[in-house]
Amino acid sequence: MKQELIEVKRFDLKVEPKVIRALAKFFDQADKPISEEKAIERRDLFKLDTANVCMIEPLSQESKRVLSRFVENEEESRILPKLDYSDQYGTGSKYSADYMKKIMDLFYASGDGVKVFVCKDYPATFENEHFRIVLAPRVGGD
């Protein structure tokens, strides 16, 4: 039986530790992390913070490989939420400054620009070639 060798993409050696430190601001490392190979194969891989406020979805092989250390092996597959910004109007949503700083640190560490999608009272989405982050707005008097 012939086994195929799959090339795994990695961040630059200077970039990867910065990305790991940025992700560690959101999550603790998993006790029994999912394997890098399994993480790369999954289409529905994402990690939600413990407060259920911020979700990070890796979009590239590099980011799946790095995020895998924060995802427990037994975490079940879940359905990724699909967000539609086309029918939302208005401005004025509030988002946590602490989360915004962590999000920008991650994008700065991964060395890429960021696209931002925001609408009134709707989760904001931040995205580059490696990560998609969804941040819930503050509600009520927060």
N, C-alpha and C positions, 0 to 999 in steps of 0.2 A: 504494500500500500504506500503510495507516494503522498507525502505531506507537503502542502504549499507553505512557503515562507512568506509571511505578510510583513511588510515594512511598516513599522509604527512611527508616526510622525511625533516629534518632540519639540517643545519650546527650546530656544537657545539656552545654553547653560547659565547665562546671566539673567535671563528673563524668568525661567522656571521657578527659582526660589522666591522671586518677587510675587509671582502669581500665587504660589502656595501660601505665602504670608498674607496676601490679600484675602484669599478664601478662608484662611484660619480666623479672620475677623468675623466671619459669618457662622462658621461651623467648627465643632470639635472633630478631631480625626476619628474615624470609625475604629471600633475595637476589632472587628473582623471585616475589613473593607472588601468590596467587590473587586474582582481581578481586573487589571487594566484591559485584558482581552475581552472580557465579558462586558465591560463598560463601553468599549469601542463598538461592539456589536449592537448594543441596545439603541433603539430609536427613541425610546421614551425616557431616557435618563435625565433626571433633574433632581435638585435638592432644595427642600423648603426649610427655612430657618425655624427654630423652635417656637417662635412667636407667631408663625404663620403669616408673616408680613412680607417676606422677601423670598422669591424663588429664583434659582439660578439654573439655567439649562445650558449645558455645553454644546456648542455647535460644530466644533472641529475635533479631529482625533487628538490633537494636543490637549485641548481643554477637557475632553472626556477622560483622558489618561490621568490628568492632574486631579480632577474632581473625584475620581474613583477612590482616592484615599479617605474621602469624607463620607462616602456612601456605604452603609452596612450591606454586607453580602446578602442577608436575608430580607432586605427591604424589597417589598413587592413592587411589581410594575404598576404604575398608575397612569391614568389618562392625563396627558398634558392639557391644561386649559388653553382654549383658542380665544384670543382676544381680537375684537374687531373695533377699530378706531374710526371707521367711516361714518357711523351714525351718531357720534357723540359731538355735542356742541358746547361752547362756552369755555371759560377759563377759571382758574381760581382754586384748584385742588391743592391741599397741603400734604407735603411728604416729610418724613423724618430727616432732619439734617444729619443725624448719626448714620443712618442707612445710606444717604446720598454720598457721604464722605467715603464709606466703605466701598460703595459701587464705583465711584470714580477712582479709588485706589486700585481696584481690580483692573479697570480698563487702562489705567496708566501703566500698571505692571505688565499687562499683556501687549503693550506697545502699539496700540491701534486707536484710531478715532472711534467715536461712538455715535450711533443714531439714537434719538430719543423720540418716543411717541407718548404724548400726554393728552388727556381730555378731562373735563370737569367730572369729579367724583368717580373716577375710573382708574384702575391700576396703570401706572406708568411702565413703559417697557424701554429698556436700554439694551442696545445690541451692537456687536461688532462681529467679525468673522469667527471669533472663538466662543463668545458667550452671549446668551440672552438672559437678562435679569428682569423680573417682573416685581414691582414694588407697589404694595397696596397703599392707597391714600389714607391719611388720617381721617377719622370720622368723628362727628359730633364736636365736642369742645376740646379735643386733643390739641 
